[in-house]
């Protein structure tokens, strides 16, 4: 049994994510002891040096376009204005670096921090909802009726709590795209009036199952506008918690994934907890199954010590199951189907060009709480996929293919390319700081003026068409593929502060990873600080920049952003003047614009403002300049950004999801306004007659 850590009020000065979101999204992961209790060599080597520093610090601390009725534009200054957090000194400088140079793609009026129940965009920009929860997706789907929902209707409609979004051009049809979207999780208390927590009716549970998964919907664009319009047609599909998936790689057919319904261990029903994702050069979508553990009951019935240890490493706990699907489907009850939990936690690949195709789960890429996966192709066609394991003290991974990309989206090329992520080598990262003796947990920069170091990739698993080889002593290839966290523990990787979205720059090849936060860093019994994770009780997160030998095993790294109040001494904005930046907290997703700037969306802003989307300059004198482009409505999280020339697309997840509120007492009425229930939605933002940030 894991021991809850909520022995004091953890809400003061930390992520503003509500407790109810924690219940349904991640099973209260941040309110428990982190499941990574490994005492690997890396931890032991640095712990001794850190203990005395932590003791001193603790002693010191003890002493001291319109969308409904709620549309809005930024009530802020001109393009040179800067927004300051309510916790900063309030200073506001002009944009640009020391010389005031403008950054292409970042020329927009900075949106000020706020708590409005609206999606706020820069002055001169317009917005429109593309699709929202309950909208019809497939032909014959009924119109959404909040008070008369059904599992059958939901399986044909847009799902709940959209996260990742991607646009894939439809070959031969200019202006037509596949919009691919994850439906990460459901919050039943905001879906049904009169809902009793942990006591769903069978229809409610099955509606919830149908609201998960992935949506593929055709959309069309308009000349001179960034607006996108869904087409309800034959190209569309909904993948839910009940759709069949094919399992590939070493896990397929192993005794760890066989069930009474699937004795072959190769066909899995459903995908759940789908967080971020990515697009492949061959035109498919890859999606990460993240917080899957909190959909299962029966963990307490497991008494075998090995099986229990494996469940604990992924955080299975009956107390955290707020969905209670196991009451109506045996496969979600581990006392009846002990292997079902091993069938989730993979990277999923979907071919949107063929609505009848069976999507794949790639076990060669490991079983984690994948935030997502993003692909970089080297000069010789080798595919490198980066992924983060999104939980406190978990690791950064990459997968290097042994096959090369074939051009084209024809049947032969697609068949080959969709096998690329099934064979190759899975690695986990170890990071070493350049000045470890100068890291004391306060966030103070070392004498070099930056947090930086080197790193190594350690192999865990190699898979070829001829078979699979474990690279971890004492574990089989099947065990590595299914119990990847335990395999990684054995090779001494670096425990990170919640590695979330990670993506390589399409031009420079540098890799950027959002590390959202970790308020357990440096606390009693947990991993101490290191140069990549330099703050005790890290509440605001950081963004790391990795210069990788993509297909190799070495890299260098530095921290681009150490997020938080710019007026605070423990923050760092790439060396840029902190009086001229937008405050950013709890980075989550990363993306790039056509000009080469990094864009970062946030989740749980610890500065107590609404979450937002930020552009960040990466080069020259403006490196580290951060400007807020938009904010999402109150209670919401900013997800799935797509940054193009003509539009920015964001997924607005869980609007109005705050404690003490529910469908019976809404906290938000976005996007429809009036007295409407809040509905998660995908939104497009554009500049009429112009380009984004120009």
BELQUI-V715356 format. One record per residue. N is the residue number from 1. RES is the residue in one small letter. PHI is phi in degrees with one decimal (NA if undefined). PSI is psi in whole degrees, 0 to 359 (none if undefined). D_CENTER is the distance of its C-alpha to the mean C-alpha in whole Angstrom. Layout:
BEGIN
N:RES:PHI:PSI:D_CENTER, N:RES:PHI:PSI:D_CENTER
END
This chain:
BEGIN
1:x:NA:128:27, 2:x:-79.8:145:25, 3:x:-97.3:122:26, 4:x:-59.1:143:24, 5:x:-98.7:2:24, 6:x:-77.1:61:24, 7:x:-90.7:356:28, 8:x:-149.7:172:28, 9:x:-74.3:106:26, 10:x:-86.1:2:22, 11:x:-86.4:341:22, 12:x:-73.0:115:24, 13:x:74.7:15:22, 14:x:-120.9:186:19, 15:x:-46.7:137:15, 16:x:-87.8:10:17, 17:x:-57.0:133:14, 18:x:-72.8:159:17, 19:x:-66.5:326:18, 20:x:-67.0:326:18, 21:x:-63.4:318:15, 22:x:-61.1:321:14, 23:x:-56.4:306:17, 24:x:-89.6:331:16, 25:x:-82.2:314:12, 26:x:-131.2:11:12, 27:x:63.8:40:16, 28:x:58.1:38:16, 29:x:-57.0:319:15, 30:x:-78.4:355:15, 31:x:-102.4:9:19, 32:x:-124.9:166:20, 33:x:-59.9:130:21, 34:x:-56.9:141:18, 35:x:-71.8:349:19, 36:x:-85.1:92:19, 37:x:-102.4:13:23, 38:x:-63.3:141:24, 39:x:-110.4:65:27, 40:x:-74.8:172:26, 41:x:-60.1:323:29, 42:x:-59.0:314:26, 43:x:-62.7:315:26, 44:x:-65.1:322:30, 45:x:-62.9:323:30, 46:x:-95.6:343:29, 47:x:-64.5:318:29, 48:x:-58.6:317:33, 49:x:-70.3:335:33, 50:x:-90.0:338:30, 51:x:-58.8:311:32, 52:x:-65.6:323:35, 53:x:-65.0:318:32, 54:x:-64.3:322:30, 55:x:-62.9:317:34, 56:x:-62.9:316:35, 57:x:-63.2:318:32, 58:x:-66.1:323:32, 59:x:-62.9:320:35, 60:x:-66.4:319:35, 61:x:-64.2:324:32, 62:x:-65.4:333:35, 63:x:-76.5:332:37, 64:x:-120.6:none:35, 65:x:NA:138:27, 66:x:-70.5:139:28, 67:x:-123.1:103:26, 68:x:63.1:202:28, 69:x:-83.8:353:30, 70:x:-108.2:16:27, 71:x:-68.8:152:26, 72:x:-159.7:161:27, 73:x:-113.0:165:27, 74:x:-66.8:127:27, 75:x:-92.5:74:29, 76:x:-140.6:184:29, 77:x:-78.9:199:32, 78:x:-78.7:190:32, 79:x:-61.9:345:30, 80:x:-96.8:3:31, 81:x:-73.9:155:30, 82:x:-127.9:137:27, 83:x:-96.0:135:26, 84:x:-116.5:146:26, 85:x:-68.7:157:24, 86:x:-64.5:345:27, 87:x:-97.4:0:27, 88:x:-89.1:183:28, 89:x:-72.2:350:31, 90:x:88.3:2:31, 91:x:-67.4:150:32, 92:x:-139.2:116:31, 93:x:-110.3:173:32, 94:x:-78.9:157:32, 95:x:-71.2:162:29, 96:x:105.2:167:29, 97:x:-86.0:207:30, 98:x:-58.2:326:34, 99:x:-97.5:3:35, 100:x:71.6:25:34, 101:x:-68.9:141:32, 102:x:-81.7:152:30, 103:x:-113.6:121:27, 104:x:-58.8:133:27, 105:x:90.4:351:24, 106:x:-119.2:20:24, 107:x:-90.6:78:27, 108:x:-145.0:159:26, 109:x:-69.9:121:27, 110:x:-62.3:131:25, 111:x:-82.6:129:23, 112:x:-77.2:149:24, 113:x:-56.5:143:22, 114:x:-160.4:175:23, 115:x:-129.3:32:23, 116:x:-72.7:153:24, 117:x:-92.2:65:23, 118:x:-160.7:160:23, 119:x:-93.8:112:20, 120:x:-97.0:127:22, 121:x:-121.5:166:22, 122:x:-63.3:154:25, 123:x:-57.1:133:29, 124:x:92.6:358:30, 125:x:-106.9:155:27, 126:x:-119.8:165:26, 127:x:-146.8:156:24, 128:x:-157.8:142:24, 129:x:-68.7:134:22, 130:x:-86.7:309:21, 131:x:-158.9:147:20, 132:x:-135.0:165:20, 133:x:-48.0:129:19, 134:x:92.1:347:23, 135:x:-65.3:144:24, 136:x:-60.2:141:26, 137:x:-117.6:311:24, 138:x:-103.9:154:27, 139:x:-54.8:136:31, 140:x:90.3:354:32, 141:x:-66.1:137:29, 142:x:-75.9:161:31, 143:x:-65.1:152:30, 144:x:-71.2:136:28, 145:x:-135.1:103:30, 146:x:-54.4:320:28, 147:x:-87.1:357:31, 148:x:-138.6:58:32, 149:x:-82.1:158:28, 150:x:-148.8:154:29, 151:x:-59.8:322:27, 152:x:-65.1:318:29, 153:x:-67.4:313:28, 154:x:-61.2:326:24, 155:x:-66.1:347:24, 156:x:-110.2:359:25, 157:x:-114.2:166:23, 158:x:-62.6:133:20, 159:x:-76.9:185:17, 160:x:-93.5:155:16, 161:x:45.7:65:13, 162:x:-59.5:140:11, 163:x:-122.3:267:8, 164:x:-67.7:145:8, 165:x:-136.3:144:11, 166:x:-143.1:149:14, 167:x:-113.6:125:17, 168:x:-121.0:119:20, 169:x:-60.1:142:23, 170:x:-89.6:120:26, 171:x:-59.9:131:29, 172:x:83.5:1:32, 173:x:-132.3:94:31, 174:x:-60.5:137:30, 175:x:80.5:4:28, 176:x:-112.6:138:27, 177:x:-138.7:156:23, 178:x:-89.3:121:21, 179:x:-93.1:115:18, 180:x:-108.7:131:15, 181:x:-139.5:135:13, 182:x:-80.3:145:11, 183:x:-113.7:96:12, 184:x:-69.1:308:10, 185:x:-157.5:170:12, 186:x:-118.4:146:16, 187:x:-117.5:92:17, 188:x:-59.1:331:21, 189:x:-67.8:342:23, 190:x:-105.2:1:22, 191:x:-101.9:334:22, 192:x:-135.1:131:26, 193:x:-70.1:144:29, 194:x:70.0:19:31, 195:x:-69.7:138:28, 196:x:-102.6:115:29, 197:x:-52.7:133:26, 198:x:65.2:13:26, 199:x:-132.3:58:28, 200:x:-70.0:148:27, 201:x:-74.3:166:30, 202:x:-62.1:316:30, 203:x:-59.4:320:29, 204:x:-63.4:316:26, 205:x:-62.1:319:25, 206:x:-76.0:330:25, 207:x:-63.2:318:24, 208:x:-60.1:315:21, 209:x:-59.0:319:20, 210:x:-73.7:340:21, 211:x:-85.2:355:18, 212:x:-88.8:177:16, 213:x:102.8:227:15, 214:x:-141.7:140:15, 215:x:-115.4:134:17, 216:x:-116.9:120:19, 217:x:-138.1:133:21, 218:x:-72.3:137:24, 219:x:-132.0:153:24, 220:x:-119.8:148:27, 221:x:-102.2:168:27, 222:x:-122.7:140:30, 223:x:-62.9:133:32, 224:x:79.0:8:32, 225:x:-144.8:154:29, 226:x:-93.1:3:25, 227:x:-64.9:143:25, 228:x:-123.3:137:24, 229:x:-121.0:125:26, 230:x:-66.9:147:25, 231:x:-115.7:117:27, 232:x:-83.4:101:28, 233:x:-152.9:189:29, 234:x:-69.7:343:30, 235:x:-77.7:345:27, 236:x:-84.4:157:24, 237:x:-158.0:156:23, 238:x:-120.6:125:21, 239:x:-104.4:128:19, 240:x:-122.4:191:19, 241:x:-72.5:2:19, 242:x:-122.1:1:23, 243:x:-79.0:144:22, 244:x:-75.2:139:24, 245:x:-129.5:147:22, 246:x:-96.4:126:23, 247:x:-88.5:129:22, 248:x:-119.7:171:23, 249:x:86.6:188:24, 250:x:-59.9:331:26, 251:x:-68.9:331:24, 252:x:-60.6:127:26, 253:x:79.4:359:29, 254:x:-77.7:161:29, 255:x:-66.6:346:30, 256:x:-78.4:344:27, 257:x:-121.7:1:26, 258:x:-75.3:140:29, 259:x:-133.9:172:29, 260:x:-64.2:327:32, 261:x:-81.9:339:31, 262:x:-136.6:73:30, 263:x:-64.7:341:33, 264:x:-80.5:339:32, 265:x:68.3:39:28, 266:x:-131.7:344:27, 267:x:-120.7:117:26, 268:x:-110.1:136:23, 269:x:-89.4:118:23, 270:x:92.9:161:19, 271:x:-136.1:136:16, 272:x:-138.8:158:14, 273:x:66.1:27:10, 274:x:-71.5:112:9, 275:x:-96.9:247:5, 276:x:-83.5:189:4, 277:x:-173.1:202:8, 278:x:-166.8:173:11, 279:x:-112.9:146:14, 280:x:-98.9:157:17, 281:x:-63.8:342:21, 282:x:-94.5:10:22, 283:x:89.8:24:21, 284:x:-113.6:172:18, 285:x:-111.9:137:15, 286:x:-114.6:138:13, 287:x:-131.4:141:10, 288:x:-97.8:126:8, 289:x:-83.3:118:10, 290:x:-107.7:269:8, 291:x:-85.9:74:11, 292:x:-88.7:340:14, 293:x:-65.1:329:16, 294:x:-85.8:18:17, 295:x:-104.0:3:18, 296:x:-117.2:141:21, 297:x:-109.5:170:25, 298:x:91.0:4:27, 299:x:-62.2:327:26, 300:x:-66.8:340:29, 301:x:-79.8:348:31, 302:x:-80.2:121:30, 303:x:-112.4:340:33, 304:x:-59.1:125:33, 305:x:-62.6:324:32, 306:x:-67.8:313:30, 307:x:-63.0:321:28, 308:x:-66.1:319:27, 309:x:-61.6:320:26, 310:x:-67.0:321:24, 311:x:-66.1:317:22, 312:x:-61.3:325:22, 313:x:-64.7:338:20, 314:x:-105.7:3:17, 315:x:83.2:22:18, 316:x:-67.6:129:20, 317:x:-158.8:124:22, 318:x:-56.0:326:24, 319:x:-64.1:337:24, 320:x:-98.2:7:20, 321:x:-88.8:95:21, 322:x:-89.5:350:21, 323:x:-89.1:324:21, 324:x:59.1:41:24, 325:x:-69.0:334:24, 326:x:-61.8:344:26, 327:x:-68.3:336:29, 328:x:-122.7:347:29, 329:x:-136.7:120:28, 330:x:-59.5:332:29, 331:x:-65.8:341:26, 332:x:-96.1:14:24, 333:x:-116.3:108:27, 334:x:-67.1:341:27, 335:x:-72.7:340:30, 336:x:-106.2:325:31, 337:x:-132.4:80:29, 338:x:-63.7:341:27, 339:x:-93.4:352:26, 340:x:-61.5:325:23, 341:x:-63.7:335:21, 342:x:-77.3:357:21, 343:x:-97.9:7:20, 344:x:-130.6:154:16, 345:x:111.5:23:14, 346:x:-112.0:168:14, 347:x:-83.9:127:13, 348:x:-103.7:138:14, 349:x:-121.1:131:16, 350:x:-123.8:132:18, 351:x:-96.8:101:21, 352:x:-72.9:343:21, 353:x:-72.1:343:25, 354:x:-128.7:98:26, 355:x:-66.8:350:25, 356:x:-99.1:359:27, 357:x:-73.1:152:26, 358:x:-93.0:121:24, 359:x:-68.1:163:20, 360:x:-116.7:145:20, 361:x:-110.6:123:18, 362:x:-96.3:97:18, 363:x:-74.3:343:19, 364:x:-64.6:340:20, 365:x:-90.4:4:17, 366:x:89.9:157:17, 367:x:-109.9:111:16, 368:x:-138.6:188:13, 369:x:-95.2:76:10, 370:x:-63.2:122:8, 371:x:-65.8:321:4, 372:x:174.0:200:6, 373:x:-153.3:137:10, 374:x:-132.7:143:11, 375:x:-111.3:139:15, 376:x:-125.3:136:18, 377:x:-109.1:124:22, 378:x:-75.4:174:24, 379:x:-60.2:333:28, 380:x:-96.9:10:29, 381:x:91.8:3:27, 382:x:-70.1:137:25, 383:x:-97.0:129:21, 384:x:-120.9:122:19, 385:x:-112.1:125:15, 386:x:-101.8:141:13, 387:x:-148.7:146:10, 388:x:-111.2:147:9, 389:x:-99.5:104:9, 390:x:-82.8:84:7, 391:x:-160.9:160:11, 392:x:-57.6:134:14, 393:x:67.0:23:16, 394:x:-96.3:186:14, 395:x:-118.0:167:14, 396:x:-102.4:136:13, 397:x:-127.6:160:14, 398:x:-143.7:155:16, 399:x:-122.3:127:18, 400:x:-112.8:119:21, 401:x:-72.7:156:23, 402:x:-102.2:2:27, 403:x:-114.0:160:27, 404:x:-106.4:154:27, 405:x:-71.2:137:26, 406:x:-103.1:136:29, 407:x:-71.0:158:29, 408:x:94.6:161:29, 409:x:-117.0:19:28, 410:x:-66.3:171:31, 411:x:-60.2:316:31, 412:x:-66.8:315:32, 413:x:-64.9:319:29, 414:x:-64.8:318:27, 415:x:-60.4:316:28, 416:x:-65.4:310:28, 417:x:-65.7:328:25, 418:x:-76.8:358:23, 419:x:-98.5:353:24, 420:x:-60.9:320:23, 421:x:-82.3:6:20, 422:x:-98.8:345:22, 423:x:-133.3:135:24, 424:x:153.3:198:24, 425:x:-121.3:132:23, 426:x:-97.3:131:20, 427:x:-124.1:159:20, 428:x:-129.5:150:18, 429:x:-99.9:140:19, 430:x:-120.2:128:21, 431:x:-113.0:138:21, 432:x:-123.2:134:25, 433:x:-83.9:153:26, 434:x:-75.6:331:29, 435:x:-134.1:63:30, 436:x:-61.1:330:29, 437:x:-70.7:348:32, 438:x:-100.9:7:31, 439:x:-98.9:111:28, 440:x:-114.9:6:29, 441:x:91.6:352:26, 442:x:-84.4:345:27, 443:x:87.3:4:25, 444:x:-68.1:138:28, 445:x:-67.8:143:28, 446:x:-68.0:172:30, 447:x:-62.7:339:33, 448:x:-70.6:343:32, 449:x:90.2:5:30, 450:x:-156.7:158:26, 451:x:-90.6:119:24, 452:x:-155.3:166:24, 453:x:178.6:198:25, 454:x:-123.0:173:25, 455:x:-156.6:165:23, 456:x:-133.1:148:24, 457:x:-103.3:126:22, 458:x:-106.6:127:24, 459:x:-73.1:141:24, 460:x:-113.2:326:23, 461:x:-157.6:134:24, 462:x:-123.1:127:26, 463:x:-123.9:131:26, 464:x:-125.6:177:29, 465:x:-66.0:343:31, 466:x:-93.7:352:33, 467:x:151.2:186:31, 468:x:-127.8:143:29, 469:x:-126.4:124:30, 470:x:-72.5:137:28, 471:x:-104.8:12:28, 472:x:-118.4:122:28, 473:x:-60.9:134:31, 474:x:86.1:2:32, 475:x:-129.0:141:29, 476:x:-80.4:167:29, 477:x:-60.5:322:27, 478:x:-64.4:320:26, 479:x:-66.1:320:25, 480:x:-62.8:319:23, 481:x:-67.4:326:21, 482:x:-95.3:325:21, 483:x:-116.8:57:21, 484:x:-63.3:324:19, 485:x:-60.1:316:18, 486:x:-65.7:323:22, 487:x:-64.2:316:23, 488:x:-63.2:322:21, 489:x:-53.7:328:22, 490:x:-76.2:346:25, 491:x:-112.0:15:25, 492:x:65.8:48:24, 493:x:-77.0:174:21, 494:x:-89.1:130:19, 495:x:-77.3:119:18, 496:x:-106.2:167:15, 497:x:-89.2:74:13, 498:x:58.9:77:10, 499:x:-70.7:116:9, 500:x:-106.3:233:5, 501:x:-64.3:138:5, 502:x:-140.5:129:9, 503:x:-151.0:142:11, 504:x:-88.0:138:15, 505:x:-64.1:130:17, 506:x:-66.5:342:19, 507:x:-105.9:305:23, 508:x:-79.9:338:23, 509:x:78.9:356:20, 510:x:-66.6:145:19, 511:x:-107.1:131:16, 512:x:-118.0:130:13, 513:x:-126.6:129:10, 514:x:-85.0:124:9, 515:x:-110.7:105:10, 516:x:-69.5:312:10, 517:x:175.8:173:13, 518:x:-171.7:90:15, 519:x:-77.4:2:18, 520:x:-95.8:355:20, 521:x:-60.3:126:20, 522:x:77.7:6:24, 523:x:-85.8:172:25, 524:x:-56.3:126:28, 525:x:82.2:357:27, 526:x:-109.8:169:24, 527:x:-61.3:138:23, 528:x:-77.8:178:24, 529:x:-68.7:159:23, 530:x:-145.9:180:23, 531:x:-68.9:331:23, 532:x:-80.8:341:19, 533:x:-134.1:74:19, 534:x:-88.2:2:22, 535:x:-119.7:133:22, 536:x:-65.5:144:23, 537:x:47.9:53:21, 538:x:-63.6:113:18, 539:x:-102.7:343:17, 540:x:-115.9:346:16, 541:x:80.9:179:14, 542:x:-153.1:167:14, 543:x:-122.3:124:13, 544:x:-103.4:142:15, 545:x:-112.5:124:17, 546:x:-116.4:127:18, 547:x:-100.1:102:21, 548:x:-105.1:144:21, 549:x:-84.2:85:24, 550:x:-46.7:310:22, 551:x:-91.2:0:24, 552:x:-100.1:199:26, 553:x:-125.5:14:25, 554:x:-131.3:157:25, 555:x:-159.8:166:23, 556:x:-117.6:163:24, 557:x:-151.7:159:21, 558:x:-153.7:162:21, 559:x:-88.9:122:19, 560:x:-77.8:314:19, 561:x:-130.8:136:18, 562:x:-114.2:102:18, 563:x:-77.7:165:17, 564:x:132.9:191:19, 565:x:-59.7:119:23, 566:x:-59.3:337:24, 567:x:-79.5:351:28, 568:x:-83.6:145:26, 569:x:-68.5:338:28, 570:x:-91.7:18:25, 571:x:-113.4:156:23, 572:x:-147.9:127:23, 573:x:-117.7:60:22, 574:x:62.0:16:23, 575:x:90.7:356:26, 576:x:-74.7:154:27, 577:x:-58.2:115:29, 578:x:-72.6:349:27, 579:x:-79.1:356:29, 580:x:-120.1:26:28, 581:x:-121.8:159:24, 582:x:-83.2:135:22, 583:x:-66.8:130:20, 584:x:-125.2:140:17, 585:x:-143.6:139:15, 586:x:61.4:63:12, 587:x:-64.0:144:10, 588:x:-129.8:293:6, 589:x:-106.0:150:6, 590:x:-125.1:151:9, 591:x:-155.7:173:12, 592:x:-129.2:147:16, 593:x:-97.4:172:19, 594:x:-64.5:347:22, 595:x:-92.6:355:23, 596:x:95.9:5:21, 597:x:-79.6:151:19, 598:x:-86.4:139:16, 599:x:-120.2:139:14, 600:x:-130.0:129:11, 601:x:-102.5:156:10, 602:x:-120.1:158:10, 603:x:-141.6:102:9, 604:x:97.9:24:12, 605:x:-22.3:106:15, 606:x:-75.1:355:17, 607:x:-86.9:5:20, 608:x:74.4:12:20, 609:x:-99.0:171:20, 610:x:-63.9:151:18, 611:x:-67.6:161:14, 612:x:-152.8:186:14, 613:x:-124.4:132:14, 614:x:-127.1:140:16, 615:x:-97.3:139:18, 616:x:-130.6:125:18, 617:x:-74.6:142:21, 618:x:-112.4:342:21, 619:x:-125.9:158:25, 620:x:68.7:202:29, 621:x:-69.1:343:30, 622:x:-93.2:3:27, 623:x:-51.5:126:24, 624:x:95.2:350:22, 625:x:-63.0:129:23, 626:x:-126.9:124:20, 627:x:-127.3:131:21, 628:x:-81.1:124:19, 629:x:-92.6:323:19, 630:x:-155.4:164:18, 631:x:-128.4:151:18, 632:x:-98.6:166:17, 633:x:-63.1:167:19, 634:x:-62.8:141:19, 635:x:81.6:353:17, 636:x:-98.3:164:14, 637:x:-117.5:144:11, 638:x:-90.2:124:10, 639:x:-134.1:167:8, 640:x:52.5:44:8, 641:x:-69.9:138:11, 642:x:-120.3:123:14, 643:x:-113.9:110:17, 644:x:-119.7:185:20, 645:x:-72.9:320:24, 646:x:-96.1:341:24, 647:x:-159.8:159:21, 648:x:-114.7:135:18, 649:x:-118.2:133:16, 650:x:-132.0:151:13, 651:x:-97.6:124:12, 652:x:-95.2:109:13, 653:x:-102.2:146:12, 654:x:38.9:54:14, 655:x:-61.6:139:17, 656:x:75.7:7:20, 657:x:-84.3:88:18, 658:x:-129.9:153:20, 659:x:-61.6:149:22, 660:x:74.0:7:26, 661:x:-123.2:168:25, 662:x:-169.4:185:25, 663:x:-63.0:335:26, 664:x:-80.4:342:29, 665:x:-144.8:79:28, 666:x:-66.3:142:26, 667:x:-95.8:339:24, 668:x:-132.8:154:23, 669:x:-123.5:18:25, 670:x:-77.6:143:23, 671:x:-97.8:356:23, 672:x:-86.7:342:26, 673:x:77.6:190:28, 674:x:61.5:229:31, 675:x:-104.8:17:31, 676:x:-67.2:152:28, 677:x:-71.0:145:25, 678:x:-66.5:145:22, 679:x:-138.0:122:20, 680:x:-54.1:145:16, 681:x:-156.3:160:17, 682:x:-99.4:134:16, 683:x:-126.9:139:18, 684:x:-106.3:140:20, 685:x:-127.8:137:21, 686:x:-149.8:168:24, 687:x:-110.2:109:27, 688:x:-56.1:127:30, 689:x:72.6:10:33, 690:x:-146.6:189:30, 691:x:-114.0:157:27, 692:x:-62.9:123:24, 693:x:71.2:16:25, 694:x:-122.2:none:28
END
